[in-house]
């Protein structure tokens, strides 16, 4: 934790008061026990079309390192450091101010007032300096009555505030979600979208609503990126949890509209260099915005070498605009693949576990074919090698090895894993939808294999397990986006949510991408009607499945 009490206050504001208010609009869904992935929202909205963020935005934000201690001098010194230390040359072009930059009251005309002690030259003067270095300036506001730190919010003042931002030369708006009075997020964020557009100034619009209200299903038509999760902190466990939540949402990302798993903590907190490289690798593989959240002016050479690795950045910034997807995940050993514009594929081998492990896949599994050999470039070391198809590495605990795979031809997504009955090995039965129900929320069970449509599961290219077809199609779903052992597994309308992403693994397990937990027959029962749930992977026969 940085800056003691101020940082604590902001986190509490978000996690307790702000989020309680923001959840009001979805309370009826929660009370009904509905999955957070709303029915009928399977397709993302059309992209915003403001011409910004054709690749994920790159830059700096002061909050993670400085909390409320933002100032003109900090922003200027950071911009100058980025200009001189190679970050600007590597593609980082936004220097973003977070909360606490303004006074606690508006002026007599209802306009926001930059704090004159923190910003003696105002936001305009700060922007002019940042622009003089060839960089762009971002600012923070909130889609509620007050920001998370208690300064004036923009709810009800959108037109006035957007005009101020434009007049000051602002290029980027991070728009938070505290104190929102229960007004639906889509309404609040769309109002500011329209206000920004009316100014005529191109302002990249970053929605920071913490992944609520299935923002990925409507965010593309409203902003250039949207937060898919709560706040990150500088720990491995936080990074891992956020990765699990974001990795299954690839279907919603693309040029001009990106899933945002929050700012980078590289250089902060308890993250080791290995873990920092993992965060940077995974964020790049997921085509996430790369927003540095550390003290740039005092960053170590190791930290800067991570932030400026051109080979990894090229994966994030690839013009094809595909977010990487999970190919396999067994026992915390993950394989991700991301197709690239020149036909190469980026492969990330991520070891979630606490000890060194070998992670292996194949060129075919990651979507490459048609060559007798492939070239592998290690994106961290720069070393190259060739392979006939095997892709493997010894990966340290919490580490990630990234390869760029060249040669042959490629598909835009890894091939689907097929379909058929999902056999519960321990019980000798099949995963079954009771009574062939098509009702969302029906918990699945095991039953004698019958070959019925209610026992026929298809693995989609985006990692879902679908049952039935056409207008009746449903997907295997972890109830209410929960990630704890004992969470029921149900059917729900297919919507691309992270709680509907599954890995069918070579070791016989089926794991939830969001939770990392195993599909499990409750109590290791072998009886007809025994219910399925999520449980900690333990190698039991009740967690062994075959598909086909």
C-alpha positions in Angstrom: 0.0 0.0 0.0 1.2 3.5 -0.9 0.8 6.8 0.8 -0.9 5.4 3.9 -4.1 7.0 4.9 -5.1 8.6 1.6 -4.7 5.5 -0.4 -6.7 3.5 2.2 -9.5 6.1 2.0 -9.8 5.8 -1.7 -9.8 2.1 -1.6 -12.5 2.1 1.1 -14.6 4.6 -0.8 -14.6 2.4 -3.8 -14.9 -1.0 -2.2 -17.6 -0.1 0.3 -19.6 3.1 -0.2 -19.2 3.7 -3.9 -19.8 0.1 -4.9 -22.8 -0.4 -2.7 -24.5 2.5 -4.4 -23.4 1.3 -7.8 -24.9 -2.1 -7.1 -28.3 -0.7 -6.4 -29.3 -0.8 -10.0 -28.6 -4.5 -10.2 -30.1 -5.5 -6.9 -33.2 -7.0 -8.5 -31.1 -9.3 -10.6 -29.1 -10.4 -7.6 -32.2 -11.0 -5.4 -33.6 -13.2 -8.1 -30.4 -15.3 -8.0 -29.7 -14.4 -11.6 -26.3 -14.8 -13.2 -24.6 -11.4 -13.6 -24.4 -12.2 -17.3 -27.7 -10.9 -18.4 -29.9 -12.9 -20.8 -30.1 -11.7 -24.3 -26.8 -9.7 -24.1 -24.7 -12.1 -26.1 -23.3 -9.7 -28.6 -21.1 -6.6 -27.8 -22.4 -3.2 -29.0 -21.0 -1.6 -32.1 -17.7 0.2 -31.6 -17.8 3.9 -30.6 -16.1 5.0 -33.8 -14.3 8.1 -32.5 -11.1 7.0 -34.2 -9.2 6.6 -31.0 -7.4 3.6 -29.5 -7.1 1.4 -32.7 -4.7 -0.4 -30.5 -4.8 -0.5 -26.6 -3.9 2.8 -25.1 -0.5 3.2 -23.4 0.6 5.7 -20.8 0.9 6.6 -17.1 -1.6 7.2 -14.2 -0.5 8.6 -10.9 -2.9 6.8 -8.5 -1.2 3.5 -7.7 2.0 5.2 -6.7 0.9 8.5 -5.3 -2.8 8.4 -4.3 -4.1 11.9 -3.7 -0.7 13.4 -3.8 -1.0 14.6 -7.4 0.4 17.9 -8.6 1.5 19.8 -11.6 5.1 19.3 -10.7 4.6 15.5 -10.5 2.8 15.3 -13.8 5.5 17.4 -15.5 8.4 15.5 -14.1 6.8 12.2 -15.0 6.2 13.4 -18.6 9.8 14.6 -18.9 11.0 11.2 -17.5 8.9 9.3 -20.0 10.3 11.6 -22.8 13.9 10.8 -21.8 13.9 7.2 -20.5 12.6 5.4 -23.6 9.0 5.0 -22.5 7.6 7.6 -25.0 9.7 6.0 -27.8 8.2 2.6 -26.8 4.7 3.9 -27.3 3.5 5.4 -23.9 1.9 8.6 -24.9 -0.7 9.4 -22.3 0.2 11.1 -19.0 -2.9 10.8 -16.8 -4.0 12.7 -13.8 -6.2 10.7 -11.3 -8.4 11.9 -8.4 -7.8 14.9 -6.1 -6.7 17.4 -8.7 -9.6 19.9 -8.1 -11.0 22.0 -5.3 -13.9 20.7 -3.2 -16.4 23.1 -4.7 -17.3 24.3 -8.2 -17.1 28.0 -9.2 -20.0 30.3 -9.4 -20.7 29.2 -12.9 -20.8 25.5 -11.9 -17.4 24.7 -13.4 -14.7 22.5 -11.9 -11.7 24.3 -10.5 -8.2 22.9 -10.6 -6.6 23.2 -7.1 -4.4 26.3 -7.5 -1.9 25.0 -4.9 -1.4 21.7 -6.7 -1.8 23.1 -10.3 -0.6 26.7 -10.2 -0.7 26.8 -14.0 -4.1 25.0 -14.1 -4.8 21.9 -16.2 -4.4 23.9 -19.3 -0.8 25.0 -18.4 0.0 21.4 -17.5 -1.5 20.1 -20.7 0.5 22.7 -22.7 3.8 21.4 -21.2 2.9 17.8 -21.7 1.9 18.5 -25.3 5.3 20.3 -25.9 7.0 17.0 -25.3 4.9 15.3 -27.9 2.8 13.5 -25.2 -0.9 13.7 -24.3 -2.7 14.6 -21.1 -5.4 12.6 -19.4 -7.7 13.6 -16.5 -10.0 11.9 -14.0 -13.6 12.4 -13.1 -16.5 10.4 -11.7 -19.9 9.4 -13.1 -21.5 10.2 -9.7 -22.1 13.2 -7.5 -18.6 12.9 -6.0 -15.4 11.3 -6.9 -14.1 8.3 -4.9 -12.0 10.8 -2.8 -14.9 13.1 -2.2 -14.4 15.9 -4.8 -17.2 17.1 -7.1 -18.4 14.5 -9.6 -19.9 15.0 -13.0 -23.3 13.5 -12.6 -25.7 16.2 -13.8 -22.7 18.4 -15.0 -21.6 16.3 -18.0 -21.9 19.0 -20.6 -20.1 21.7 -18.6 -17.3 19.4 -17.5 -16.7 18.0 -21.0 -16.4 21.5 -22.3 -13.9 22.3 -19.6 -11.8 19.3 -20.4 -11.8 20.2 -24.1 -10.9 23.8 -23.4 -8.0 22.7 -21.2 -6.6 20.5 -24.0 -7.4 17.2 -22.3 -6.9 14.1 -24.5 -8.1 11.3 -22.2 -10.9 10.9 -19.6 -10.9 8.2 -16.9 -14.5 8.2 -15.7 -15.0 6.5 -12.3 -18.1 5.0 -10.6 -18.4 6.2 -7.0 -21.4 7.9 -5.4 -23.6 7.2 -8.5 -27.0 7.4 -6.7 -28.0 4.0 -8.2 -28.4 5.5 -11.7 -27.7 2.7 -14.3 -24.1 2.8 -15.5 -25.0 2.7 -19.1 -27.1 5.8 -18.7 -24.4 7.7 -16.9 -21.6 6.7 -19.1 -23.5 7.4 -22.3 -24.4 10.9 -21.2 -20.7 11.7 -20.8 -19.9 10.0 -24.1 -22.3 12.4 -25.8 -21.0 15.4 -24.0 -17.4 14.6 -25.0 -18.5 14.1 -28.6 -20.2 17.5 -28.6 -17.0 19.3 -27.8 -15.4 18.3 -31.1 -12.1 17.4 -29.4 -10.9 13.8 -29.7 -10.8 12.6 -26.1 -10.1 8.9 -25.4 -12.9 7.7 -23.1 -12.0 5.1 -20.4 -14.9 3.7 -18.5 -14.0 2.8 -14.9 -17.2 1.1 -13.6 -15.4 -1.9 -12.1 -16.9 -4.5 -14.4 -20.4 -4.0 -13.2 -23.6 -4.4 -15.2 -21.8 -6.6 -17.7 -20.1 -3.5 -19.1 -18.3 -5.6 -21.8 -21.7 -6.2 -23.5 -22.4 -2.5 -24.0 -19.1 -0.7 -23.4 -17.9 -0.8 -27.1 -20.6 1.6 -28.1 -19.9 4.0 -25.2 -16.2 4.1 -24.6 -12.8 3.1 -25.9 -12.1 0.8 -22.9 -13.9 -0.4 -19.9 -12.8 -1.9 -16.6 -13.7 -5.5 -16.3 -12.9 -5.9 -12.6 -12.5 -4.2 -9.3 -9.3 -2.4 -8.4 -5.9 -4.1 -8.6 -3.3 -3.9 -5.9 0.4 -4.6 -6.0 0.3 -8.3 -5.1 0.4 -11.5 -7.0 -2.9 -12.7 -5.7 -4.7 -9.5 -6.9 -3.1 -9.8 -10.3 -4.1 -13.4 -10.6 -7.7 -12.8 -9.6 -8.0 -10.0 -12.1 -6.4 -12.2 -14.8 -9.0 -14.9 -14.2 -11.9 -12.4 -14.5 -10.6 -10.7 -17.7 -9.2 -13.6 -19.7 -12.6 -15.0 -20.8 -13.9 -11.8 -22.4 -12.0 -11.8 -25.6 -15.1 -11.8 -27.8 -15.9 -8.2 -26.7 -12.5 -6.6 -27.4 -11.2 -5.2 -30.7 -9.8 -2.0 -32.3 -11.2 1.1 -30.5 -12.8 -0.9 -27.7 -10.8 -2.9 -25.2 -11.3 -4.9 -22.0 -9.3 -3.1 -19.2 -8.1 -5.3 -16.3 -6.8 -2.1 -14.5 -3.5 -0.4 -14.4 -0.1 -2.1 -14.3 1.6 -2.5 -10.9 5.0 -3.3 -12.4 7.5 -1.6 -10.0 5.2 -1.5 -7.1 4.5 -3.4 -3.8 5.3 -7.0 -3.3 5.6 -8.0 -6.9 8.8 -9.7 -7.8 10.5 -9.1 -11.1 9.2 -12.5 -12.2 5.6 -11.6 -11.2 6.0 -8.1 -12.8 7.0 -9.7 -16.1 4.0 -12.0 -15.8 1.6 -9.1 -15.4 3.1 -7.3 -18.4 3.0 -10.5 -20.4 -0.6 -11.4 -19.6 -1.9 -7.9 -20.1 -0.2 -7.8 -23.5 -1.5 -11.2 -24.4 -5.0 -10.0 -23.4 -4.7 -6.8 -25.6 -5.2 -4.7 -22.5 -4.4 -1.0 -22.0 -0.8 -0.6 -20.7 -1.0 2.1 -18.1 2.0 2.3 -15.9 1.2 3.0 -12.3 4.6 3.4 -10.7 7.1 6.2 -9.9 8.5 6.6 -13.4 11.1 9.2 -12.6 12.7 6.8 -10.0 12.0 3.5 -11.7 14.8 1.0 -11.6 16.5 -0.3 -14.7 14.7 -3.6 -14.2 11.3 -2.0 -14.0 12.0 0.1 -17.1 13.3 -2.9 -19.0 9.9 -4.6 -18.4 7.9 -1.5 -19.5 9.9 -1.0 -22.6 10.2 -4.5 -23.9 9.4 -3.9 -27.6 8.8 -7.5 -28.5 6.1 -7.9 -25.8 4.6 -4.4 -26.5 4.3 -5.4 -30.2 2.0 -8.3 -29.1 -0.3 -5.9 -27.2 -0.2 -3.3 -30.0 -0.7 -5.7 -32.9 -3.1 -4.2 -35.4 -5.3 -7.3 -35.8 -6.7 -6.3 -32.4 -7.4 -9.8 -31.1 -7.4 -10.5 -27.4 -5.6 -13.8 -26.6 -7.7 -16.7 -25.4 -7.0 -19.7 -23.1 -6.0 -22.8 -24.9 -5.6 -25.0 -21.8 -5.5 -24.6 -18.1 -4.6 -27.6 -15.9 -3.4 -27.4 -12.3 -2.6 -23.7 -12.7 -0.5 -24.3 -15.8 -2.0 -22.0 -18.4 -1.5 -21.8 -22.2 -2.8 -18.7 -24.0 -2.7 -17.9 -27.7 -3.1 -14.6 -29.5 -3.2 -14.4 -33.4 -1.2 -11.6 -34.9 -1.7 -9.6 -38.0 1.3 -11.1 -39.9 0.1 -14.6 -39.4 2.3 -15.3 -36.3 0.8 -16.4 -33.0 1.8 -15.2 -29.6 1.8 -17.9 -27.0 2.0 -17.3 -23.2 2.9 -20.1 -20.9 1.9 -19.0 -17.4 2.7 -20.9 -14.2 0.2 -19.9 -11.5 1.7 -22.4 -9.1 4.3 -21.9 -6.4 7.0 -24.1 -7.9 8.8 -24.4 -11.2 6.9 -26.5 -13.8 7.1 -27.5 -17.4 4.3 -26.2 -19.5 3.7 -27.7 -23.0 1.4 -27.2 -26.0 1.7 -27.7 -29.7 1.6 -25.5 -32.8 -1.7 -27.1 -33.8 -3.3 -26.3 -30.4 -2.5 -22.6 -30.7 -3.8 -22.4 -34.2 -0.7 -23.0 -36.4 -0.5 -25.6 -39.2 1.0 -26.4 -42.5 4.7 -26.3 -41.8 7.4 -29.0 -41.1 9.0 -26.6 -38.6 8.1 -23.3 -36.8 10.3 -20.6 -35.5 9.9 -19.7 -31.8 11.1 -16.3 -30.6 11.3 -15.9 -26.8 9.9 -12.5 -26.3 11.7 -11.8 -23.0 15.2 -13.1 -23.9 15.1 -12.6 -27.7 16.4 -16.1 -28.3 15.1 -18.0 -31.3 14.7 -21.7 -31.9 12.9 -24.1 -34.2 10.4 -26.8 -33.5 8.5 -29.4 -35.5 5.4 -28.5 -33.5 6.1 -28.9 -29.8 6.1 -25.7 -27.7 7.4 -26.2 -24.2 9.3 -24.4 -21.4 10.3 -24.8 -17.8 8.5 -21.9 -16.2 9.3 -20.6 -12.7 6.7 -20.2 -10.0 4.4 -17.2 -10.9 6.3 -16.8 -14.1 5.4 -16.5 -17.8 7.3 -17.5 -20.9 6.2 -15.8 -24.1 6.9 -17.1 -27.6 6.1 -15.6 -31.0 5.4 -18.6 -33.3 6.2 -18.1 -37.0 5.8 -20.3 -40.0 3.0 -22.2 -41.7 -0.5 -20.8 -41.7 -2.7 -19.7 -38.8 -6.4 -19.5 -37.9 -7.7 -16.4 -36.1 -8.6 -18.5 -33.1 -7.4 -21.8 -31.7 -9.6 -24.7 -33.0 -12.5 -25.8 -30.8 -12.1 -28.9 -28.7 -15.1 -30.6 -30.2 -18.2 -31.9 -28.6 -20.5 -34.7 -27.5 -21.3 -36.2 -24.1 -19.3 -34.9 -21.1 -18.6 -38.2 -19.3 -18.1 -38.2 -15.5 -15.3 -40.7 -15.3 -15.7 -41.5 -11.6 -19.4 -42.2 -11.8 -19.6 -43.7 -15.3 -22.4 -41.2 -16.1 -22.9 -38.0 -18.2 -23.3 -34.4 -17.4 -27.0 -33.8 -17.8 -29.5 -31.0 -17.7 -32.4 -32.2 -15.5 -35.6 -33.0 -17.4 -34.2 -31.4 -20.6 -34.9 -28.0 -19.0 -34.2 -24.9 -20.9 -34.7 -22.6 -17.9 -31.8 -20.4 -17.0 -30.5 -21.2 -13.6 -31.1 -24.9 -13.8 -28.2 -26.7 -11.9 -26.7 -29.5 -13.9 -26.3 -33.0 -12.6 -24.9 -36.4 -13.6 -27.3 -39.1 -15.0 -27.1 -42.4 -16.9 -25.8 -41.6 -20.4 -28.7 -41.5 -22.9 -27.4 -39.7 -26.0 -30.1 -37.0 -25.5 -29.7 -33.4 -26.5 -29.6 -32.4 -22.8 -26.4 -34.4 -22.5 -24.7 -33.1 -25.7 -22.1 -30.4 -25.1 -20.2 -28.4 -27.7 -17.0 -26.6 -27.0 -17.1 -23.3 -28.8 -14.0 -21.5 -30.2 -14.4 -18.9 -27.4 -14.2 -21.6 -24.7 -17.9 -22.1 -23.8 -19.6 -25.4 -23.3 -23.0 -25.1 -25.0 -26.0 -27.4 -24.8 -28.9 -27.5 -27.2 -28.9 -25.4 -30.4 -30.5 -22.5 -32.2 -32.7 -20.3 -30.1 -32.7 -22.8 -27.2 -28.9 -22.9 -26.9 -27.6 -22.4 -23.3 -24.1 -22.4 -21.8 -22.5 -24.0 -18.8 -22.3 -21.2 -16.3 -20.8 -20.6 -12.8 -23.6 -19.2 -10.7 -23.5 -15.4 -10.2 -19.9 -15.1 -11.3 -18.9 -16.7 -8.0 -15.4 -18.2 -7.7 -15.5 -20.0 -4.3 -15.6 -23.8 -3.8 -19.2 -25.0 -3.8 -20.5 -22.6 -6.4 -23.2 -24.3 -8.3 -22.8 -25.0 -12.0 -25.9 -24.2 -14.0 -27.1 -23.4 -17.5 -27.7 -19.8 -18.6 -28.1 -17.9 -21.8 -24.8 -17.8 -23.6 -23.3 -14.3 -23.2 -19.5 -14.6 -23.4 -19.0 -13.9 -19.7 -15.9 -15.0 -17.9 -18.1 -17.3 -15.8 -19.0 -19.2 -19.0 -15.4 -19.9 -20.1 -14.1 -23.4 -19.5 -10.9 -25.3 -20.3 -11.1 -29.0 -21.2 -7.7 -30.2 -20.1 -5.5 -33.0 -21.2 -5.4 -34.3 -17.6 -9.1 -34.9 -17.6 -10.2 -31.9 -15.6 -12.6 -29.2 -16.8 -11.7 -25.9 -15.1 -13.5 -22.6 -14.9 -11.3 -19.9 -16.5 -12.6 -17.3 -14.2 -12.2 -19.3 -11.0 -9.5 -21.8 -11.7 -11.6 -24.4 -9.9 -12.6 -27.8 -11.2 -16.0 -29.0 -12.4 -16.8 -31.5 -9.6 -19.5 -34.0 -8.8 -20.7 -33.1 -5.3 -19.4 -35.4 -2.6 -17.9 -37.8 -5.2 -21.4 -39.2 -5.6 -22.0 -41.8 -8.3 -25.8 -41.6 -8.1 -28.2 -40.3 -10.7 -29.1 -36.7 -9.8 -25.8 -35.9 -8.1 -25.3 -32.2 -8.7 -22.3 -30.5 -10.3 -20.4 -27.7 -8.7 -17.0 -25.9 -8.6 -14.4 -27.2 -6.2 -10.7 -26.9 -5.6 -8.9 -29.2 -8.0 -7.7 -32.3 -6.1 -7.2 -35.1 -8.6 -10.3 -37.0 -7.5 -12.1 -39.2 -9.9 -15.2 -37.0 -9.4 -13.2 -34.3 -11.2 -12.3 -36.4 -14.2 -14.2 -35.9 -17.5 -14.0 -36.8 -21.1 -15.7 -34.9 -23.9 -16.9 -36.8 -27.0 
